Amino acid sequence: MHNDVRERRLERGLSQAALARALDVSRQTINSIETGKYTPSLPLALALARAFETTVEEMFDADH
């Protein structure tokens, strides 16, 4: 599943570690989401969307 987590994170000047701490997950989880190796659970996807003040639909694209 394609997502723009990396782009949004970089726009805000956040490291993977900083974002991971804010969401209470590991840095490896953030890396796996950004590279498309891991599709986050709904609660984590919602937390990411809230952190970036957007919607899950805007961040994740299953058709891409």
N, C-alpha and C positions, 0 to 999 in steps of 0.2 A: 504494500500500500504506500503510495507516494504521500509525502508530507513536507511542509515547509518549516519544521521546527528549527532546523539549523539556521536558516535565513533569519527567522524571527529572533532567535537567540543572539545571533551576531549583531543584528540591528540594535539590540539593547546593550551590547557590550558585555554579555554574560558568558562565562566559561561553562563548559559542560558540568563541571563540579559545582559551580554556584547554582545553576538551575537544578541540579540533582538535590542539593541541600534544601532548596526552597520547596521542592516537591516531596522530600523525604524518600528519595530513591537513590540508587547508586549511579555513579558517573557512567558506568558501563550500560546501564539501562537507557540513559539519555543517548549514548552513542549508538546503541542498537536500534532505537527508535529513529534516529536521524538517518541511519544507513538503510532503513527498511528491513532490517533483520528481525525486528520485533514489532508486533502490533500491540499497542498498549491496551490495557483493560479500559472499560468505559469510565470508571472513576478516575484513572490516570489521564485519559484523554480529556475529560472534563476539567481536571486540575490544570493541565497544560493550556487549554483554551482560556480558562480564567486568568492564568498567569500572564498570558499575552493579550488579554482583553479582546478575544475574538470568539468564534464558534468552532466547535469540533469540525463541522462541515467545511469551514474556511481553511482549516489547517490540514485536514486529511482528505485525500482523493482516492477512492477505491477504484475508479475508472482509469486512472493514469497508468 
